[in-house]
Amino acid sequence: MRRQKSLIKFLSLFAVLALVAAGCGDDDDGGDSSGDKGTTTTEAEGDDGTTTTAGEAADRGNVDEVFTLGTLLPESGDLAGIIESLRTPIDLAIQEINEGGGVLGKDVVIASADDGTDPQKASNGFDRLAESDKVDVVLGPAASGVTTAVFEKIAAAQIPTCSGSATSYELTELQQDDEDAGYFIRTAPPDTLQGPALADLVTSDGNTSAALIVRNDSYGTGFAEALESRFEANGVEVAESVAYNPESSDFATDAQTIADAGADAVVLIGFQDDGGKVLSSLITAGAGPADVAFYTADGLQSGTFYEKVDAEDPTVVEGIRGTAPSSAPSGVESPFIATYEATGVDPIFSSYFYDCAMIFALAAESAQSDAGEDIIAAVPDVVAEGEACNSWASCKELLDAGEDIDYEGASGSLDFNDLLEPTAGVYDVWAFDAEGGVATEAADTQIAISEEDL
């Protein structure tokens, strides 16, 4: 169901944590500072010298009628290979917004930090965006495990934060369990939906058994649970399920366990660096894509992934099939799709990050404020029950006329639930070709899944 207009229940927050944990981010954490937007005026001093008043988020000095957007994206680490797919759509959104008059009559300012695909680096980066750059909103982090690591900081700082790629169900549970939550939203559907979509793909290919090898983190194990549940419903035997340590340098034992299972299909859920090492071990064990039907998901969807396995031989990944949240769901009409296609950058979660930027900018414009509590309260107002619009210009024209709007996203219909996350997902079916490139199948092969289907 769509979220109601009021978010009062989310705005009675009692943040008791100091915003900045030990160890502040430094200039090496990525991006340029956008300048001082004010000074922090608070009462109780935290461990690192920052202060906050009990029962309130710190007054960070960010409310100045200049909409400052922070990005916390993987400029380094396991997901650095897709950084342009995440950064480019945000840049396009800001360009579109500024060319259309900006937010609150001024150009959007951007500040960047590196999430490093690493919890500590992301934590440092978030601190810097909050305290030094004084951002109004944050886009990112990219990975689910990294997002969970900064989740409490998001709530404590009361900074609206949107990830277009963090899909773990653990984030849903955090939203449900934390009474101080309410400032985190995501546009990418949770893995409780992609797991069944991938399981349906494996099943539709005629496989009757599958062996799973997944990262031992919230992304991998949550995905595995969703896969196992759907496989059981589909009558497919899960012959083996292994959760590997992504920090390990030796995956031979795990790979041999998967090979010994003798399943029709192998499903690998990982990220670029660790996934490449695991796949290499699976190939050595005789359980690679040349040996069995092989499947994966968005974490490995990159035209350069083969380089993590064998930089000299792109055919090592040929034939691997997978699912990923659709970059252009069937039936969606958005000017962004053609604009982004012209960049030539792989569309990996790209439309979802574009929508993150647009939603927050429209919410600030609707609220006529760059205060975090005003922006998050206005999010439901701009994605539901108003006049449909699909671009900054068309939506702002309606807002200027005093109309309610229903922003129709580039990633599809934004049917948010009360936790401000999607209740349905559309997934592309894709495969690696002989050159190691990502070939997405025709739109009529997309797999649509909603909460009602589970």
Summary of the structure (lengths in Angstrom):
residues: 454
radius of gyration: 21.6
end to end distance: 15.5
largest distance: 65.5
contacts: 1709
relative contact order: 0.14
helix: 40%
strand: 18%
